[in-house]
Amino acid sequence: VTPVVVTNKKKFASVTPDAEGEVAPGGALLTVVPKEAAQPTA
């Protein structure tokens, strides 16, 4: 068992698991979606 901890979740729009149980090497483990960059105001 290898734990995975995302310590800065607030910087991402979402962090969701893609798999449960065993994951093959190279297999998808998490989907991490970045927050969109702030749009500059004119």
mmCIF file of the N, C-alpha and C atoms, coordinates in Angstrom:
data_MODEL
# 
_entry.id   MODEL 
# 
loop_
_atom_site.group_PDB 
_atom_site.id 
_atom_site.type_symbol 
_atom_site.label_atom_id 
_atom_site.label_alt_id 
_atom_site.label_comp_id 
_atom_site.label_asym_id 
_atom_site.label_entity_id 
_atom_site.label_seq_id 
_atom_site.pdbx_PDB_ins_code 
_atom_site.Cartn_x 
_atom_site.Cartn_y 
_atom_site.Cartn_z 
_atom_site.occupancy 
_atom_site.B_iso_or_equiv 
_atom_site.pdbx_formal_charge 
_atom_site.auth_seq_id 
_atom_site.auth_comp_id 
_atom_site.auth_asym_id 
_atom_site.auth_atom_id 
_atom_site.pdbx_PDB_model_num 
ATOM 1   N N  . VAL A 1 1  ? 0.854   -1.174 0.000   1.00 0.00 ? 1  VAL A N  1 
ATOM 2   C CA . VAL A 1 1  ? 0.000   0.000  0.000   1.00 0.00 ? 1  VAL A CA 1 
ATOM 3   C C  . VAL A 1 1  ? 0.894   1.229  0.000   1.00 0.00 ? 1  VAL A C  1 
ATOM 4   N N  . THR A 1 2  ? 0.632   2.138  -0.920  1.00 0.00 ? 2  THR A N  1 
ATOM 5   C CA . THR A 1 2  ? 1.353   3.403  -0.982  1.00 0.00 ? 2  THR A CA 1 
ATOM 6   C C  . THR A 1 2  ? 0.333   4.533  -0.901  1.00 0.00 ? 2  THR A C  1 
ATOM 7   N N  . PRO A 1 3  ? 0.283   5.251  0.209   1.00 0.00 ? 3  PRO A N  1 
ATOM 8   C CA . PRO A 1 3  ? -0.684  6.343  0.314   1.00 0.00 ? 3  PRO A CA 1 
ATOM 9   C C  . PRO A 1 3  ? -0.298  7.513  -0.590  1.00 0.00 ? 3  PRO A C  1 
ATOM 10  N N  . VAL A 1 4  ? -1.310  8.208  -1.069  1.00 0.00 ? 4  VAL A N  1 
ATOM 11  C CA . VAL A 1 4  ? -1.108  9.416  -1.874  1.00 0.00 ? 4  VAL A CA 1 
ATOM 12  C C  . VAL A 1 4  ? -1.861  10.535 -1.167  1.00 0.00 ? 4  VAL A C  1 
ATOM 13  N N  . VAL A 1 5  ? -1.154  11.611 -0.848  1.00 0.00 ? 5  VAL A N  1 
ATOM 14  C CA . VAL A 1 5  ? -1.754  12.728 -0.136  1.00 0.00 ? 5  VAL A CA 1 
ATOM 15  C C  . VAL A 1 5  ? -1.580  13.989 -0.971  1.00 0.00 ? 5  VAL A C  1 
ATOM 16  N N  . VAL A 1 6  ? -2.677  14.674 -1.251  1.00 0.00 ? 6  VAL A N  1 
ATOM 17  C CA . VAL A 1 6  ? -2.624  15.962 -1.945  1.00 0.00 ? 6  VAL A CA 1 
ATOM 18  C C  . VAL A 1 6  ? -2.749  17.020 -0.857  1.00 0.00 ? 6  VAL A C  1 
ATOM 19  N N  . THR A 1 7  ? -1.657  17.745 -0.609  1.00 0.00 ? 7  THR A N  1 
ATOM 20  C CA . THR A 1 7  ? -1.636  18.687 0.513   1.00 0.00 ? 7  THR A CA 1 
ATOM 21  C C  . THR A 1 7  ? -2.099  20.092 0.147   1.00 0.00 ? 7  THR A C  1 
ATOM 22  N N  . ASN A 1 8  ? -2.263  20.373 -1.121  1.00 0.00 ? 8  ASN A N  1 
ATOM 23  C CA . ASN A 1 8  ? -2.664  21.718 -1.545  1.00 0.00 ? 8  ASN A CA 1 
ATOM 24  C C  . ASN A 1 8  ? -3.935  21.663 -2.393  1.00 0.00 ? 8  ASN A C  1 
ATOM 25  N N  . LYS A 1 9  ? -4.921  20.892 -1.941  1.00 0.00 ? 9  LYS A N  1 
ATOM 26  C CA . LYS A 1 9  ? -6.155  20.686 -2.699  1.00 0.00 ? 9  LYS A CA 1 
ATOM 27  C C  . LYS A 1 9  ? -6.863  21.998 -3.028  1.00 0.00 ? 9  LYS A C  1 
ATOM 28  N N  . LYS A 1 10 ? -6.744  22.998 -2.193  1.00 0.00 ? 10 LYS A N  1 
ATOM 29  C CA . LYS A 1 10 ? -7.420  24.273 -2.437  1.00 0.00 ? 10 LYS A CA 1 
ATOM 30  C C  . LYS A 1 10 ? -6.929  24.955 -3.711  1.00 0.00 ? 10 LYS A C  1 
ATOM 31  N N  . LYS A 1 11 ? -5.755  24.559 -4.214  1.00 0.00 ? 11 LYS A N  1 
ATOM 32  C CA . LYS A 1 11 ? -5.218  25.157 -5.435  1.00 0.00 ? 11 LYS A CA 1 
ATOM 33  C C  . LYS A 1 11 ? -5.785  24.507 -6.689  1.00 0.00 ? 11 LYS A C  1 
ATOM 34  N N  . PHE A 1 12 ? -6.590  23.453 -6.525  1.00 0.00 ? 12 PHE A N  1 
ATOM 35  C CA . PHE A 1 12 ? -7.145  22.735 -7.667  1.00 0.00 ? 12 PHE A CA 1 
ATOM 36  C C  . PHE A 1 12 ? -8.661  22.839 -7.666  1.00 0.00 ? 12 PHE A C  1 
ATOM 37  N N  . ALA A 1 13 ? -9.259  22.791 -8.858  1.00 0.00 ? 13 ALA A N  1 
ATOM 38  C CA . ALA A 1 13 ? -10.716 22.805 -8.959  1.00 0.00 ? 13 ALA A CA 1 
ATOM 39  C C  . ALA A 1 13 ? -11.285 21.505 -8.410  1.00 0.00 ? 13 ALA A C  1 
ATOM 40  N N  . SER A 1 14 ? -10.611 20.378 -8.701  1.00 0.00 ? 14 SER A N  1 
ATOM 41  C CA . SER A 1 14 ? -11.050 19.095 -8.152  1.00 0.00 ? 14 SER A CA 1 
ATOM 42  C C  . SER A 1 14 ? -9.912  18.087 -8.163  1.00 0.00 ? 14 SER A C  1 
ATOM 43  N N  . VAL A 1 15 ? -9.982  17.168 -7.218  1.00 0.00 ? 15 VAL A N  1 
ATOM 44  C CA . VAL A 1 15 ? -9.064  16.033 -7.133  1.00 0.00 ? 15 VAL A CA 1 
ATOM 45  C C  . VAL A 1 15 ? -9.958  14.825 -6.870  1.00 0.00 ? 15 VAL A C  1 
ATOM 46  N N  . THR A 1 16 ? -10.062 13.927 -7.856  1.00 0.00 ? 16 THR A N  1 
ATOM 47  C CA . THR A 1 16 ? -10.956 12.781 -7.713  1.00 0.00 ? 16 THR A CA 1 
ATOM 48  C C  . THR A 1 16 ? -10.221 11.486 -8.025  1.00 0.00 ? 16 THR A C  1 
ATOM 49  N N  . PRO A 1 17 ? -10.560 10.423 -7.312  1.00 0.00 ? 17 PRO A N  1 
ATOM 50  C CA . PRO A 1 17 ? -9.921  9.132  -7.579  1.00 0.00 ? 17 PRO A CA 1 
ATOM 51  C C  . PRO A 1 17 ? -10.426 8.530  -8.881  1.00 0.00 ? 17 PRO A C  1 
ATOM 52  N N  . ASP A 1 18 ? -9.538  7.876  -9.606  1.00 0.00 ? 18 ASP A N  1 
ATOM 53  C CA . ASP A 1 18 ? -9.900  7.162  -10.828 1.00 0.00 ? 18 ASP A CA 1 
ATOM 54  C C  . ASP A 1 18 ? -9.980  5.665  -10.590 1.00 0.00 ? 18 ASP A C  1 
ATOM 55  N N  . ALA A 1 19 ? -9.421  5.187  -9.490  1.00 0.00 ? 19 ALA A N  1 
ATOM 56  C CA . ALA A 1 19 ? -9.366  3.746  -9.251  1.00 0.00 ? 19 ALA A CA 1 
ATOM 57  C C  . ALA A 1 19 ? -9.477  3.455  -7.767  1.00 0.00 ? 19 ALA A C  1 
ATOM 58  N N  . GLU A 1 20 ? -9.926  2.250  -7.469  1.00 0.00 ? 20 GLU A N  1 
ATOM 59  C CA . GLU A 1 20 ? -9.935  1.738  -6.105  1.00 0.00 ? 20 GLU A CA 1 
ATOM 60  C C  . GLU A 1 20 ? -9.179  0.425  -6.112  1.00 0.00 ? 20 GLU A C  1 
ATOM 61  N N  . GLY A 1 21 ? -8.551  0.103  -5.012  1.00 0.00 ? 21 GLY A N  1 
ATOM 62  C CA . GLY A 1 21 ? -7.818  -1.156 -4.942  1.00 0.00 ? 21 GLY A CA 1 
ATOM 63  C C  . GLY A 1 21 ? -6.496  -1.059 -5.677  1.00 0.00 ? 21 GLY A C  1 
ATOM 64  N N  . GLU A 1 22 ? -6.083  -2.179 -6.267  1.00 0.00 ? 22 GLU A N  1 
ATOM 65  C CA . GLU A 1 22 ? -4.797  -2.225 -6.958  1.00 0.00 ? 22 GLU A CA 1 
ATOM 66  C C  . GLU A 1 22 ? -4.836  -1.431 -8.257  1.00 0.00 ? 22 GLU A C  1 
ATOM 67  N N  . VAL A 1 23 ? -3.729  -0.768 -8.548  1.00 0.00 ? 23 VAL A N  1 
ATOM 68  C CA . VAL A 1 23 ? -3.565  -0.011 -9.790  1.00 0.00 ? 23 VAL A CA 1 
ATOM 69  C C  . VAL A 1 23 ? -2.296  -0.513 -10.451 1.00 0.00 ? 23 VAL A C  1 
ATOM 70  N N  . ALA A 1 24 ? -2.386  -0.844 -11.727 1.00 0.00 ? 24 ALA A N  1 
ATOM 71  C CA . ALA A 1 24 ? -1.221  -1.329 -12.466 1.00 0.00 ? 24 ALA A CA 1 
ATOM 72  C C  . ALA A 1 24 ? -0.226  -0.189 -12.664 1.00 0.00 ? 24 ALA A C  1 
ATOM 73  N N  . PRO A 1 25 ? 1.062   -0.508 -12.760 1.00 0.00 ? 25 PRO A N  1 
ATOM 74  C CA . PRO A 1 25 ? 2.049   0.538  -13.050 1.00 0.00 ? 25 PRO A CA 1 
ATOM 75  C C  . PRO A 1 25 ? 1.653   1.305  -14.317 1.00 0.00 ? 25 PRO A C  1 
ATOM 76  N N  . GLY A 1 26 ? 1.646   2.613  -14.217 1.00 0.00 ? 26 GLY A N  1 
ATOM 77  C CA . GLY A 1 26 ? 1.262   3.457  -15.346 1.00 0.00 ? 26 GLY A CA 1 
ATOM 78  C C  . GLY A 1 26 ? -0.237  3.681  -15.445 1.00 0.00 ? 26 GLY A C  1 
ATOM 79  N N  . GLY A 1 27 ? -1.016  3.039  -14.573 1.00 0.00 ? 27 GLY A N  1 
ATOM 80  C CA . GLY A 1 27 ? -2.468  3.190  -14.597 1.00 0.00 ? 27 GLY A CA 1 
ATOM 81  C C  . GLY A 1 27 ? -2.901  4.504  -13.973 1.00 0.00 ? 27 GLY A C  1 
ATOM 82  N N  . ALA A 1 28 ? -4.103  4.942  -14.325 1.00 0.00 ? 28 ALA A N  1 
ATOM 83  C CA . ALA A 1 28 ? -4.642  6.195  -13.794 1.00 0.00 ? 28 ALA A CA 1 
ATOM 84  C C  . ALA A 1 28 ? -5.004  6.017  -12.326 1.00 0.00 ? 28 ALA A C  1 
ATOM 85  N N  . LEU A 1 29 ? -4.587  6.945  -11.509 1.00 0.00 ? 29 LEU A N  1 
ATOM 86  C CA . LEU A 1 29 ? -4.854  6.894  -10.075 1.00 0.00 ? 29 LEU A CA 1 
ATOM 87  C C  . LEU A 1 29 ? -5.765  8.041  -9.648  1.00 0.00 ? 29 LEU A C  1 
ATOM 88  N N  . LEU A 1 30 ? -5.437  9.250  -10.100 1.00 0.00 ? 30 LEU A N  1 
ATOM 89  C CA . LEU A 1 30 ? -6.201  10.449 -9.757  1.00 0.00 ? 30 LEU A CA 1 
ATOM 90  C C  . LEU A 1 30 ? -6.444  11.294 -10.998 1.00 0.00 ? 30 LEU A C  1 
ATOM 91  N N  . THR A 1 31 ? -7.527  12.055 -10.963 1.00 0.00 ? 31 THR A N  1 
ATOM 92  C CA . THR A 1 31 ? -7.725  13.120 -11.941 1.00 0.00 ? 31 THR A CA 1 
ATOM 93  C C  . THR A 1 31 ? -7.637  14.424 -11.165 1.00 0.00 ? 31 THR A C  1 
ATOM 94  N N  . VAL A 1 32 ? -6.711  15.280 -11.575 1.00 0.00 ? 32 VAL A N  1 
ATOM 95  C CA . VAL A 1 32 ? -6.499  16.566 -10.913 1.00 0.00 ? 32 VAL A CA 1 
ATOM 96  C C  . VAL A 1 32 ? -6.787  17.655 -11.938 1.00 0.00 ? 32 VAL A C  1 
ATOM 97  N N  . VAL A 1 33 ? -7.761  18.511 -11.616 1.00 0.00 ? 33 VAL A N  1 
ATOM 98  C CA . VAL A 1 33 ? -8.159  19.580 -12.528 1.00 0.00 ? 33 VAL A CA 1 
ATOM 99  C C  . VAL A 1 33 ? -7.703  20.906 -11.936 1.00 0.00 ? 33 VAL A C  1 
ATOM 100 N N  . PRO A 1 34 ? -6.861  21.651 -12.671 1.00 0.00 ? 34 PRO A N  1 
ATOM 101 C CA . PRO A 1 34 ? -6.388  22.936 -12.136 1.00 0.00 ? 34 PRO A CA 1 
ATOM 102 C C  . PRO A 1 34 ? -7.498  23.985 -12.151 1.00 0.00 ? 34 PRO A C  1 
ATOM 103 N N  . LYS A 1 35 ? -7.403  24.930 -11.229 1.00 0.00 ? 35 LYS A N  1 
ATOM 104 C CA . LYS A 1 35 ? -8.315  26.073 -11.284 1.00 0.00 ? 35 LYS A CA 1 
ATOM 105 C C  . LYS A 1 35 ? -7.919  26.904 -12.488 1.00 0.00 ? 35 LYS A C  1 
ATOM 106 N N  . GLU A 1 36 ? -8.889  27.534 -13.101 1.00 0.00 ? 36 GLU A N  1 
ATOM 107 C CA . GLU A 1 36 ? -8.570  28.370 -14.252 1.00 0.00 ? 36 GLU A CA 1 
ATOM 108 C C  . GLU A 1 36 ? -7.830  29.607 -13.768 1.00 0.00 ? 36 GLU A C  1 
ATOM 109 N N  . ALA A 1 37 ? -6.906  30.050 -14.591 1.00 0.00 ? 37 ALA A N  1 
ATOM 110 C CA . ALA A 1 37 ? -6.129  31.239 -14.242 1.00 0.00 ? 37 ALA A CA 1 
ATOM 111 C C  . ALA A 1 37 ? -7.062  32.440 -14.157 1.00 0.00 ? 37 ALA A C  1 
ATOM 112 N N  . ALA A 1 38 ? -6.787  33.300 -13.221 1.00 0.00 ? 38 ALA A N  1 
ATOM 113 C CA . ALA A 1 38 ? -7.599  34.506 -13.070 1.00 0.00 ? 38 ALA A CA 1 
ATOM 114 C C  . ALA A 1 38 ? -7.482  35.359 -14.321 1.00 0.00 ? 38 ALA A C  1 
ATOM 115 N N  . GLN A 1 39 ? -8.606  35.862 -14.786 1.00 0.00 ? 39 GLN A N  1 
ATOM 116 C CA . GLN A 1 39 ? -8.615  36.714 -15.968 1.00 0.00 ? 39 GLN A CA 1 
ATOM 117 C C  . GLN A 1 39 ? -8.266  38.141 -15.549 1.00 0.00 ? 39 GLN A C  1 
ATOM 118 N N  . PRO A 1 40 ? -7.302  38.751 -16.243 1.00 0.00 ? 40 PRO A N  1 
ATOM 119 C CA . PRO A 1 40 ? -6.953  40.140 -15.904 1.00 0.00 ? 40 PRO A CA 1 
ATOM 120 C C  . PRO A 1 40 ? -8.115  41.081 -16.209 1.00 0.00 ? 40 PRO A C  1 
ATOM 121 N N  . THR A 1 41 ? -8.272  42.097 -15.380 1.00 0.00 ? 41 THR A N  1 
ATOM 122 C CA . THR A 1 41 ? -9.329  43.082 -15.618 1.00 0.00 ? 41 THR A CA 1 
ATOM 123 C C  . THR A 1 41 ? -8.742  44.256 -16.374 1.00 0.00 ? 41 THR A C  1 
ATOM 124 N N  . ALA A 1 42 ? -9.560  44.837 -17.241 1.00 0.00 ? 42 ALA A N  1 
ATOM 125 C CA . ALA A 1 42 ? -9.085  45.957 -18.062 1.00 0.00 ? 42 ALA A CA 1 
ATOM 126 C C  . ALA A 1 42 ? -9.236  47.264 -17.334 1.00 0.00 ? 42 ALA A C  1 
# 
